[in-house]
Amino acid sequence: MVHFAGAGSGAADLITLRCKKLLEEADVIIYAGSLVSPELLGYAKKECRIYDSAVMTLDEVIDVMKEAEKDSLDVVRLHTGDPSIYGAVREQMDRLDELGIEYDVCPGVSSFCGAAASLRAEYTLPDVSQTVILTRMAGRTPVPESESIESLAAHHATMVIFLSTGMLGELSERLINGGYSSDTPAAIVYKATWADEKVCRCTVGTLAQTAQENGIRKTALITVGDFLGDCHSLSKLYSPDFETEFRKAKTE
């Protein structure tokens, strides 16, 4: 069996109980060494075989899984955050389907959740934004034209932008071209929830300058939107005059 597992947003204790159990019982662990905290390998048993996928190709990863299957060994494929977001898991699953190797998925805490915790922010504020857009800039991996930064920015929703820290000058320009003002609140969260985390609040117009001043070149999330501002409405859910299935409205 192959278990695709989310390693959480960074801190070693921000994995699920299920993921911890899988790591403790694994015969083989293939982990994303460039992004997953090595502290998590401390949960592995001494005889566990450990591979760093940062230096491996897809074929090499699948070969390890095939050999483990022959020996009836349990494999944990440990991905950063949650495997479903920029995890490149579908291509691995397709190959396992072809080979008839069973697998399952253990979800994890995505770094965008870790970033919100570090910012002490709520992405979905009443009368500000009820939509969160997770996206990335086009780089060596292209982005569909219909999902350009400009077209997404036009919604003025909360945006969390992955894998784009090295292109912040262009990102600022494209966000502004899409409709955000240059003084729209923004933040750069470097290695959210890790011990060396850094949170830098800024604006859309000062993203590149802020990153440069703080020596941030990679491994950061960019958050954009008025959810970082000071104005929002109270939730109706807890208003005394709002009736729900569980609580009657209170009137004077």
Contacts in CASP RR format, 6 or more apart in sequence:
PFRMAT RR
TARGET T0000
AUTHOR 0000-0000-0000
METHOD contacts of the structure
MODEL  1
MVHFAGAGSGAADLITLRCKKLLEEADVIIYAGSLVSPELLGYAKKECRI
YDSAVMTLDEVIDVMKEAEKDSLDVVRLHTGDPSIYGAVREQMDRLDELG
IEYDVCPGVSSFCGAAASLRAEYTLPDVSQTVILTRMAGRTPVPESESIE
SLAAHHATMVIFLSTGMLGELSERLINGGYSSDTPAAIVYKATWADEKVC
RCTVGTLAQTAQENGIRKTALITVGDFLGDCHSLSKLYSPDFETEFRKAK
TE
1 74 0 8 1.000
1 75 0 8 1.000
1 102 0 8 1.000
1 103 0 8 1.000
1 104 0 8 1.000
2 65 0 8 1.000
2 68 0 8 1.000
2 69 0 8 1.000
2 75 0 8 1.000
2 76 0 8 1.000
2 77 0 8 1.000
2 96 0 8 1.000
2 101 0 8 1.000
2 102 0 8 1.000
2 103 0 8 1.000
2 104 0 8 1.000
3 22 0 8 1.000
3 26 0 8 1.000
3 74 0 8 1.000
3 75 0 8 1.000
3 76 0 8 1.000
3 77 0 8 1.000
3 103 0 8 1.000
3 104 0 8 1.000
3 105 0 8 1.000
3 106 0 8 1.000
4 77 0 8 1.000
4 79 0 8 1.000
4 83 0 8 1.000
4 89 0 8 1.000
4 92 0 8 1.000
4 93 0 8 1.000
4 103 0 8 1.000
4 104 0 8 1.000
4 105 0 8 1.000
4 106 0 8 1.000
5 18 0 8 1.000
5 19 0 8 1.000
5 22 0 8 1.000
5 23 0 8 1.000
5 76 0 8 1.000
5 77 0 8 1.000
5 78 0 8 1.000
5 79 0 8 1.000
5 83 0 8 1.000
5 105 0 8 1.000
5 106 0 8 1.000
5 108 0 8 1.000
6 15 0 8 1.000
6 16 0 8 1.000
6 19 0 8 1.000
6 78 0 8 1.000
6 79 0 8 1.000
6 80 0 8 1.000
6 81 0 8 1.000
6 82 0 8 1.000
6 83 0 8 1.000
6 106 0 8 1.000
6 107 0 8 1.000
6 108 0 8 1.000
6 109 0 8 1.000
7 15 0 8 1.000
7 19 0 8 1.000
7 31 0 8 1.000
7 32 0 8 1.000
7 35 0 8 1.000
7 36 0 8 1.000
7 37 0 8 1.000
7 40 0 8 1.000
7 78 0 8 1.000
7 79 0 8 1.000
7 80 0 8 1.000
7 81 0 8 1.000
7 108 0 8 1.000
8 14 0 8 1.000
8 15 0 8 1.000
8 19 0 8 1.000
8 80 0 8 1.000
8 81 0 8 1.000
8 82 0 8 1.000
8 108 0 8 1.000
8 109 0 8 1.000
8 110 0 8 1.000
8 111 0 8 1.000
9 81 0 8 1.000
9 109 0 8 1.000
9 110 0 8 1.000
9 111 0 8 1.000
9 113 0 8 1.000
9 114 0 8 1.000
9 115 0 8 1.000
9 192 0 8 1.000
9 193 0 8 1.000
10 36 0 8 1.000
10 37 0 8 1.000
10 80 0 8 1.000
10 81 0 8 1.000
10 111 0 8 1.000
10 191 0 8 1.000
10 192 0 8 1.000
10 193 0 8 1.000
10 194 0 8 1.000
11 37 0 8 1.000
11 193 0 8 1.000
11 194 0 8 1.000
11 195 0 8 1.000
12 37 0 8 1.000
12 39 0 8 1.000
12 40 0 8 1.000
14 109 0 8 1.000
14 114 0 8 1.000
14 193 0 8 1.000
15 23 0 8 1.000
15 40 0 8 1.000
15 108 0 8 1.000
15 109 0 8 1.000
16 106 0 8 1.000
16 107 0 8 1.000
16 108 0 8 1.000
16 109 0 8 1.000
18 106 0 8 1.000
19 106 0 8 1.000
19 108 0 8 1.000
20 43 0 8 1.000
22 74 0 8 1.000
22 76 0 8 1.000
22 106 0 8 1.000
23 29 0 8 1.000
23 40 0 8 1.000
23 41 0 8 1.000
23 42 0 8 1.000
23 43 0 8 1.000
23 44 0 8 1.000
23 76 0 8 1.000
23 78 0 8 1.000
24 43 0 8 1.000
24 44 0 8 1.000
24 45 0 8 1.000
25 45 0 8 1.000
25 74 0 8 1.000
26 44 0 8 1.000
26 45 0 8 1.000
26 48 0 8 1.000
26 74 0 8 1.000
26 75 0 8 1.000
26 76 0 8 1.000
27 47 0 8 1.000
27 48 0 8 1.000
27 49 0 8 1.000
27 68 0 8 1.000
27 71 0 8 1.000
27 73 0 8 1.000
27 74 0 8 1.000
27 75 0 8 1.000
28 48 0 8 1.000
28 49 0 8 1.000
28 50 0 8 1.000
28 51 0 8 1.000
28 64 0 8 1.000
28 65 0 8 1.000
28 68 0 8 1.000
28 73 0 8 1.000
28 74 0 8 1.000
28 75 0 8 1.000
28 76 0 8 1.000
29 41 0 8 1.000
29 44 0 8 1.000
29 48 0 8 1.000
29 49 0 8 1.000
29 50 0 8 1.000
29 51 0 8 1.000
29 75 0 8 1.000
29 76 0 8 1.000
29 78 0 8 1.000
30 50 0 8 1.000
30 51 0 8 1.000
30 53 0 8 1.000
30 56 0 8 1.000
30 61 0 8 1.000
30 64 0 8 1.000
30 65 0 8 1.000
30 75 0 8 1.000
30 76 0 8 1.000
30 77 0 8 1.000
30 78 0 8 1.000
31 40 0 8 1.000
31 41 0 8 1.000
31 50 0 8 1.000
31 51 0 8 1.000
31 52 0 8 1.000
31 53 0 8 1.000
31 76 0 8 1.000
31 78 0 8 1.000
32 53 0 8 1.000
32 54 0 8 1.000
32 78 0 8 1.000
32 79 0 8 1.000
32 80 0 8 1.000
33 52 0 8 1.000
33 53 0 8 1.000
33 54 0 8 1.000
34 54 0 8 1.000
35 80 0 8 1.000
35 219 0 8 1.000
36 78 0 8 1.000
36 79 0 8 1.000
36 80 0 8 1.000
37 194 0 8 1.000
40 78 0 8 1.000
41 50 0 8 1.000
44 50 0 8 1.000
51 61 0 8 1.000
51 64 0 8 1.000
53 61 0 8 1.000
56 64 0 8 1.000
58 91 0 8 1.000
58 92 0 8 1.000
58 95 0 8 1.000
61 77 0 8 1.000
61 92 0 8 1.000
62 92 0 8 1.000
62 95 0 8 1.000
62 96 0 8 1.000
62 99 0 8 1.000
64 75 0 8 1.000
65 75 0 8 1.000
65 77 0 8 1.000
65 96 0 8 1.000
65 101 0 8 1.000
66 99 0 8 1.000
66 101 0 8 1.000
68 74 0 8 1.000
68 75 0 8 1.000
69 75 0 8 1.000
69 99 0 8 1.000
69 101 0 8 1.000
77 89 0 8 1.000
77 92 0 8 1.000
79 87 0 8 1.000
79 89 0 8 1.000
80 87 0 8 1.000
80 111 0 8 1.000
81 108 0 8 1.000
81 109 0 8 1.000
81 110 0 8 1.000
81 111 0 8 1.000
82 107 0 8 1.000
82 108 0 8 1.000
82 109 0 8 1.000
82 110 0 8 1.000
83 89 0 8 1.000
83 105 0 8 1.000
83 107 0 8 1.000
83 108 0 8 1.000
84 105 0 8 1.000
84 107 0 8 1.000
85 110 0 8 1.000
85 112 0 8 1.000
85 134 0 8 1.000
85 162 0 8 1.000
86 136 0 8 1.000
86 162 0 8 1.000
86 163 0 8 1.000
89 105 0 8 1.000
93 103 0 8 1.000
96 102 0 8 1.000
96 103 0 8 1.000
111 162 0 8 1.000
111 192 0 8 1.000
111 193 0 8 1.000
111 221 0 8 1.000
112 132 0 8 1.000
112 134 0 8 1.000
112 160 0 8 1.000
112 162 0 8 1.000
112 221 0 8 1.000
114 189 0 8 1.000
114 192 0 8 1.000
114 193 0 8 1.000
115 160 0 8 1.000
115 187 0 8 1.000
115 189 0 8 1.000
115 192 0 8 1.000
115 221 0 8 1.000
115 223 0 8 1.000
116 122 0 8 1.000
116 123 0 8 1.000
116 223 0 8 1.000
117 192 0 8 1.000
117 193 0 8 1.000
118 189 0 8 1.000
118 192 0 8 1.000
118 193 0 8 1.000
118 197 0 8 1.000
118 199 0 8 1.000
119 187 0 8 1.000
119 189 0 8 1.000
119 199 0 8 1.000
119 223 0 8 1.000
119 228 0 8 1.000
121 223 0 8 1.000
121 227 0 8 1.000
121 228 0 8 1.000
122 227 0 8 1.000
123 129 0 8 1.000
123 132 0 8 1.000
123 158 0 8 1.000
123 160 0 8 1.000
123 227 0 8 1.000
124 130 0 8 1.000
124 131 0 8 1.000
124 132 0 8 1.000
124 158 0 8 1.000
124 227 0 8 1.000
125 226 0 8 1.000
125 227 0 8 1.000
125 232 0 8 1.000
125 233 0 8 1.000
126 232 0 8 1.000
126 233 0 8 1.000
126 234 0 8 1.000
126 235 0 8 1.000
126 236 0 8 1.000
127 232 0 8 1.000
127 233 0 8 1.000
128 226 0 8 1.000
128 227 0 8 1.000
128 231 0 8 1.000
128 232 0 8 1.000
128 233 0 8 1.000
129 156 0 8 1.000
129 157 0 8 1.000
129 158 0 8 1.000
129 225 0 8 1.000
129 226 0 8 1.000
129 227 0 8 1.000
130 157 0 8 1.000
131 155 0 8 1.000
131 157 0 8 1.000
131 158 0 8 1.000
132 157 0 8 1.000
132 158 0 8 1.000
132 159 0 8 1.000
132 160 0 8 1.000
133 152 0 8 1.000
133 155 0 8 1.000
133 157 0 8 1.000
133 158 0 8 1.000
133 159 0 8 1.000
133 160 0 8 1.000
134 160 0 8 1.000
134 162 0 8 1.000
135 143 0 8 1.000
135 147 0 8 1.000
135 149 0 8 1.000
135 152 0 8 1.000
135 159 0 8 1.000
135 160 0 8 1.000
135 161 0 8 1.000
135 162 0 8 1.000
136 143 0 8 1.000
136 161 0 8 1.000
136 162 0 8 1.000
136 163 0 8 1.000
136 164 0 8 1.000
137 143 0 8 1.000
137 149 0 8 1.000
137 161 0 8 1.000
137 163 0 8 1.000
137 164 0 8 1.000
137 167 0 8 1.000
137 170 0 8 1.000
137 171 0 8 1.000
137 174 0 8 1.000
138 148 0 8 1.000
139 167 0 8 1.000
141 163 0 8 1.000
148 174 0 8 1.000
149 161 0 8 1.000
149 171 0 8 1.000
149 174 0 8 1.000
149 175 0 8 1.000
149 178 0 8 1.000
150 174 0 8 1.000
150 175 0 8 1.000
150 177 0 8 1.000
150 178 0 8 1.000
150 179 0 8 1.000
151 178 0 8 1.000
152 159 0 8 1.000
153 159 0 8 1.000
153 174 0 8 1.000
153 175 0 8 1.000
153 177 0 8 1.000
153 178 0 8 1.000
153 179 0 8 1.000
153 180 0 8 1.000
153 224 0 8 1.000
154 178 0 8 1.000
154 179 0 8 1.000
156 179 0 8 1.000
156 180 0 8 1.000
156 225 0 8 1.000
156 226 0 8 1.000
157 225 0 8 1.000
158 223 0 8 1.000
158 224 0 8 1.000
158 225 0 8 1.000
158 227 0 8 1.000
159 175 0 8 1.000
159 222 0 8 1.000
159 223 0 8 1.000
159 224 0 8 1.000
159 225 0 8 1.000
160 221 0 8 1.000
160 222 0 8 1.000
160 223 0 8 1.000
160 224 0 8 1.000
161 171 0 8 1.000
161 221 0 8 1.000
161 222 0 8 1.000
161 223 0 8 1.000
161 224 0 8 1.000
162 221 0 8 1.000
164 171 0 8 1.000
164 222 0 8 1.000
165 188 0 8 1.000
165 211 0 8 1.000
165 216 0 8 1.000
165 217 0 8 1.000
165 218 0 8 1.000
165 219 0 8 1.000
165 220 0 8 1.000
165 222 0 8 1.000
166 211 0 8 1.000
166 217 0 8 1.000
166 218 0 8 1.000
168 207 0 8 1.000
168 208 0 8 1.000
168 211 0 8 1.000
168 222 0 8 1.000
169 207 0 8 1.000
169 208 0 8 1.000
171 207 0 8 1.000
171 208 0 8 1.000
171 222 0 8 1.000
172 182 0 8 1.000
172 204 0 8 1.000
172 205 0 8 1.000
172 206 0 8 1.000
172 207 0 8 1.000
172 208 0 8 1.000
175 184 0 8 1.000
175 204 0 8 1.000
175 224 0 8 1.000
176 182 0 8 1.000
176 204 0 8 1.000
176 205 0 8 1.000
180 204 0 8 1.000
180 224 0 8 1.000
180 225 0 8 1.000
181 204 0 8 1.000
182 203 0 8 1.000
182 204 0 8 1.000
182 205 0 8 1.000
183 203 0 8 1.000
183 204 0 8 1.000
183 205 0 8 1.000
184 203 0 8 1.000
184 204 0 8 1.000
184 224 0 8 1.000
184 225 0 8 1.000
184 226 0 8 1.000
185 201 0 8 1.000
185 203 0 8 1.000
185 224 0 8 1.000
185 225 0 8 1.000
185 226 0 8 1.000
185 227 0 8 1.000
185 228 0 8 1.000
185 229 0 8 1.000
186 201 0 8 1.000
186 202 0 8 1.000
186 203 0 8 1.000
186 204 0 8 1.000
186 205 0 8 1.000
186 206 0 8 1.000
186 207 0 8 1.000
186 222 0 8 1.000
186 223 0 8 1.000
186 224 0 8 1.000
186 225 0 8 1.000
186 228 0 8 1.000
187 199 0 8 1.000
187 200 0 8 1.000
187 201 0 8 1.000
187 202 0 8 1.000
187 222 0 8 1.000
187 223 0 8 1.000
187 228 0 8 1.000
188 198 0 8 1.000
188 199 0 8 1.000
188 200 0 8 1.000
188 202 0 8 1.000
188 207 0 8 1.000
188 210 0 8 1.000
188 211 0 8 1.000
188 214 0 8 1.000
188 216 0 8 1.000
188 220 0 8 1.000
188 221 0 8 1.000
188 222 0 8 1.000
189 197 0 8 1.000
189 198 0 8 1.000
189 199 0 8 1.000
189 200 0 8 1.000
189 220 0 8 1.000
189 221 0 8 1.000
189 223 0 8 1.000
190 196 0 8 1.000
190 197 0 8 1.000
190 198 0 8 1.000
190 199 0 8 1.000
190 200 0 8 1.000
190 214 0 8 1.000
190 216 0 8 1.000
190 219 0 8 1.000
190 220 0 8 1.000
191 197 0 8 1.000
191 198 0 8 1.000
191 219 0 8 1.000
191 220 0 8 1.000
192 221 0 8 1.000
198 214 0 8 1.000
198 216 0 8 1.000
200 210 0 8 1.000
200 211 0 8 1.000
200 214 0 8 1.000
200 216 0 8 1.000
201 228 0 8 1.000
202 209 0 8 1.000
202 210 0 8 1.000
204 224 0 8 1.000
207 222 0 8 1.000
210 216 0 8 1.000
211 217 0 8 1.000
211 220 0 8 1.000
236 242 0 8 1.000
237 244 0 8 1.000
240 249 0 8 1.000
240 250 0 8 1.000
241 249 0 8 1.000
241 250 0 8 1.000
241 251 0 8 1.000
242 249 0 8 1.000
243 249 0 8 1.000
END
